[in-house]
Amino acid sequence: MPDFLPVSEQMVELTRGVVDLHVKSELEQRLEASRKSGKPLRVKAGFDPTRPDLHIGHAVLLAKMRQFQDQGHQAILLVGEFTAMVGDPTGKSELRPRLTREEVAAAAATYTDQAFKVLDRDRTEVRSNSEWLDKLSPVDVIELMAKTTVSRMLERNDFAKRYAEGRPIYQHEFLYPLLQGYDSVALDCDIELGGTDQLFNLLVGRDLMSKYGQRPQIVMTTPLLEGIDAKIERGVVVGAKMSKSSDNYVGLTEPPLTMHRKLMQVDDDVIFRYFELLSLLPADDITKLKAERAAGRHPKEVKALFAREMITRFHNADAASNAAAEFEKIYAADAIPADVEEHTLTTDTATLWLAKALSSAKLVKSTGEGKRLVEQGGVEVDQERVTDGNFQLEKGRRYLLRVGSKNRRFAYVVVTP
């Protein structure tokens, strides 16, 4: 039987960093009942395996689940194999592309092993929502749909905006929150965790549980981690959330040197957002680090501390030390990294515009940005600076492209017909 801490002590740890909590008093009551009975609470978090890898943004939510485990509670890692095929419309202004069962299965295969870089494997129950959603009959689905209204669905900002602008909302998109909510009914959990963008879906689950005669789950959300390209504007972190599709992520299983390099690209002030959401350092230590930075400590040292902590957590201490040393060797000495990606680019003309090559190699977000960077002197071709915004690369040649100075990024490109 777990030896639970007093509820007040559990609450301090479990609510730290939480954005939404529905409802605090209910959480306290369940923690007290759990402590008296010795029965752990069942805590669920779900991930739709739309892509094969997890990144450190996912680790924010996983870390909160690990805190529940460390307090003696039962974690349920739900792999949304069925819902991934439907496609979560959250935050989408257009219809999300649908995935095949084979695509989802391939992505799901890597999810659990990566999640156990954060979660305690021995105290985690892994489930797939295909177990129950595959078995729903048309009558079951109609019954599920009858438990909410169209007006309730239009309370979602993304749906409401599309409706107001006359853009289509497909009927299966209305089903997504209901299917995710039914997961809570099937698992009869005490608590569901999710990112702030999932609040509507989590609350639908809470509503559905009561309509199916169950005690409604407590809903807790954690912040969304911004990508490595985020900036500070007027004291606020501004930028898209970390994702592979935005190419602003740090993967949990990426090579240590790649992780170190990407984390060193984070804005000097944004790095403290990363510390607050992901570091295991006590809050007082992070506050002290901020004071040291304000007093003149070099931001490179601060970012290196964070990179070392992340690589140690997701690889090991030796890998962190080696990555830091290799990074200094390569980037301090103006050397070429060993992990430079190579891209084969085709062109129908005699040459390829450098700005387009930079965009195709994902060194910049657009050709416009690429042209501006070239004209500002921020691009090298074969280790020679280029400032002509219309510079052309010849076919049949291999080039080394480099952008930036402080946070340099490289790519080899081969231009072919």
N, C-alpha and C positions, 0 to 999 in steps of 0.2 A: 504494500500500500504506500503511495507517495506521501512524503512528509511535506505538506504544503505550508508555505510561509503565511503569516497573517495577511488578511485581505488588503490592508492598507499598504503593506510592503509590495505585494504583487501588483497592485494598481499603479504604484509609482513606476515600476519597470514596464508593465504592459501598455500603459497609455502614453509613455514617453514618445514624442514624435508623431503621435496619431493626429490626423486632421479631423475626421468625422467619427463620432461615437454615438450610436443609437442602440441602446440608451445606457448612460453611465450607471444609473441606479440598478438596472437589471443586471449589468455585469457584476456589480458588487454583490448582489444577492446570489448570483450563480456561483461566484467564487466562494462565498461563505458556505453555501450548500455543499459545494464540492469539497471544501476543507473538512466539513463535519462528517460527510459520508465516506471520504477517501476516494471518491470516484472522480477521475480526471474529466475536465470539459473536453468536448470534441470541437476542434478548431479547423476550419476548412479554408483553403485558398486554391483557386483554380487557374490554370494556364491553358489557353488554346494553342496547340502546337502548330502555328502557321509558318514558323521558320525553325530550322533545326537547332539553333543555339540560343542559350540564355546569355544575357549581359548583366553588368553590374547594376543596371537599373532594376532588373528583376530581383536582385539580391536585397534591395531595400525591403520589399514585401516578405521575402523568404527569411530575412533576419528577424522580422517581427514574429513570424511563426516559430522560429527557433527560440525566441524568448519565452513563448508559451510552453514549448517543450522543456526548457530549462526550469520552468516553474512547476513541472510535473504533469502537464496536460498532453492530450493526444492530438497529434497533427495529422490531417488528412490532405494529401497532395492530390488534387483532382486534375487529371489530364483530360481536357475538353476535346476529345477526339470527334465527338458528334457535333458539338457546337462550332468547332473550327470549320467544318464543312458548310455550315450555314453562313458564318461570317459575322463577326461582331460589328455593328454599325456605329459603335461609340466613337464620337469625334470625327466621323466621316461625312463629308459634304456630298459624296456620290456613292453609288452602289459599290460595295466592296467585292473584289473578285472572289469567286467561289473556288474552293479547293476540292480535289478528288480525295477519296478515302485513302488511296495509295500515297498521295503527297502528305496527307496528315499523318499517316502511320510512320512514314520515314522521318518526319520531324519529331514525332512523339518518342521515337526510339532513343533519342539522345537527351530528352528533357530530364528524365528522372535521375540519371547518373550525374548530370550537371547540378541538379537541385541539391543533391547530397553533398555538394561542396559547402553548403550552408546548413542544411537540415541534418539532424541525427537520424541516420538510416534505421536504427533499431527502434525508434519511437515514431516512425512515420508509416501511415497506412496509405498506399498508393491505389487510387481508383480511377476508372475511366467512365465518363458519363455515357459511353456507348452501351454500358451494361444495362441501363434502364431506358435510355431514350430510344434505342433501337427497337425496344419492345412495345413502345406506345402504339396503340391502334388508332385509326382515324377517330373513333369515338373518344378515346382518351385525350387526343389533341384538341377536339372540339370542347371537351369539358375543361381543359386547361385554358383555352382561349376565352371561355365564358366567365372566367374568374377575374377578368380585368376589362377595361373599356378603351376605345380608341382615344378618347380625350385624355385618359391617363398616359397613354403612350406619347401623345403629343406634348406632354409636359417636358419631355426630353428636349434639351436645347437644339441638338442636331436635327431631330425630326421636325421640331417647330420651325426652325429656320428654313429647311427644305420645303416644308408645306407653304410657308409664307411667300417663298420665292417661286413657287410653282414648279419646283423640281420633283421628280418622281420619288416616292417611297414605296418600295416593293413589300408585298404582304409578308414574305418570309422574314423581312427585317424586323417586323413587329413580333415575330415569333422568337427572335433571339433572346430578349430579356426573359420571356416566359420559360424558355427551355433552360436557361441558366438558373432561373429561380426554382425550377422543378428539381434541379440538382440538390438544392437545400432540402426539399421535401424528401427526396429519395435517401439522403444521408442523415436526415434528422439531426443536424448539427446544432451546437450551442452558439457558435460564433462563426462568421464568415469575414475573412480579410480580403481587401482588394485595394487597388490604387484609387486615387480620388476620382479618376475618370470613370470608375465603375460604380459610383455611388447609386445611381438610378437602378442599375441591374441588381445590386445587392439588396436594395430596399424592396424591389419586386419579389425577391426570394423571401424576405421577411413577411411581406403581405400574403404571399401564397401559402406559407406554412400555416398561418392562422386559419386560412380558408380550407385547408386540408385537415384541420383539427389538431394541429401541432402547436407547441409553444414556439413563438417566433424567434428566429435567431437574432443575436446581437450583431450589429454591423460596425466594422471598424475599417477606416481607410488610412493608407499611408501616402506620403507625398510622391509625386512623379519626379524622378531624377532627370534634369535637363541634360542634353547631349554635350559632348566635349567642345562643341562650337558655340556654346551659350556665352552671353556677355552680361555685364552689369550695366543697367541703365537707370539712372536716378535712384540708385540704391537697391534696385530690384533685379533679380536674375531673370533674364529674358532669353528665350530660345525654345526650340522644339524639344519635346521629350526624347530621351535616348531611344534610338531604334536602329535596327539594321537597315531598314528601308531609307532612312535619312543619312546613313553612313556616318553617324556621329556617336558610335557606341564603343564600349570596351567589353569584349566577350570574356566570359568566365574561363574559357579554355584556350584563349589565344596565347601564343608563345609569350614568355615573360618579357622579352625585349620589346615586342609589339605593344604589350600592355603598358610598359614603362614609357615608351615613346608617346603613346596616345595620351596618357595622363599628364605628361609634361606639356602637352599642347593646351591643356585646360587654362582658361583665363586666370590670371594671378589672384583675382578676388573670388571668382566662382569656385575655386578649389575648396573654400570653406563650406560651401553648400554640400560638397561631396563629403567632407569630414563629418558634418552634422548628420547626414543621412546614412553614412556607411561605416564610419570609423568606430572601432570598439574602445577608443580612448575615452576616459571620463570627460564629462562636459567641462569641468574646470581646466583640464589640460588643453582642450580646444580653445577655450577662452584665453588661456595664457599664450597659445600659439598665435592667436590673432593680435594680441598685444605686442608680441615680439615682431610680427610682420609690420605693424604700424610704427614700431620703433626703428625699423630699418633692416630687419632680417631679410635676406634675399628671397624673393618668391620661389626661385628655383629650388632652394633648400626645403621649403615648405611642401612643394609639390612632390619632391623626391621622397619625403617622409610618407606621404599618402601612398605613392606608388609602391614603396617598399611594403607597407602594411597590406595592400590589396594583393600583391604578388605572393607574399608570404601566406596569406589566407587561402588563395586559390591554387597555389603551386607549393612552394616551400621556401624556407629562409635562404637556402643556398641559391635558389633560382632568383630570388629578389636581389641578393648581393651581386650575383653575376650580371643580371640585367642592368643594374645601376652602373657597374664598372664598364660594361660594354657600351652603354649609352654615352658615358663620359668620353670613352676612347674614340667613339665614332663621331659624336656631334661636337665635342670640344676641339677635336683635331681636324675638323672639316673633311672627315673621311666619308666614304660611301657605305651605308649600312649593308649588312649581309642579307637582309630580308626584303630587298626591293622587289616589288611586284612587276611582272612584265605583261604588257598589253599589246595585242596585235590589232592594228587599226587599218581599216580599208578606206580607199578613196577612189572616186571615179575620175578625178582630175589628175593633173601631173603632180600636184603637191597637196599637202594637207595643212590647213591653217593651224598654227601653234595653239591659239586659244581654244580651238575645237579639240585638239589633242589633249590639252590639259583637262578639259571637261570630260572627255571620253575616258580618261585614265583616273577620273574621280579625284584629281588634285584640286579642282575648284568646282563650284556648284553649277556654273553656267559659262558659256563662251564670253558673255559680257564681263563677268568677273575676271575671267582669264585674260582678256584683252587689257583691262584696267591694271591688273597685276603686272603684266608685261611692261606696260608703259611706265609704271611706277618703279621699275627696276627690280621687281621681286621674283624674277624667273631666270633660271639658267638652263641652257641647252648644251649638253656635253661639257659642263663646268665653265661655260662662258656666258656672261650676263647678256640678255637680249632685251632691248627696249623698244623695238619696232612692233607696234600693235598688230601689224599685218604680216608678221614673219611666217614663212612657209617651210614646212618639212618636206624633203624630197622622198619620193617612193623608193623602195628597195633598200632603205637604211634603217639602222637601229640607233635610237637616241636615248640619252639619259636626261630626263627632265627633273628639275628641282624647283620647288616654290617655297617662298618664305625665307626668313633669316633666323629668327629666334626659334621658331618651331618649324624646322625644315621637313619637307615631305618629298619623297622621290618616287619616280616610276620610270621603267624602261618602256619605250614604245617602238614597235616595229611597224613601219608604214608599208602597206602592200596594196596592189591593185584590187 
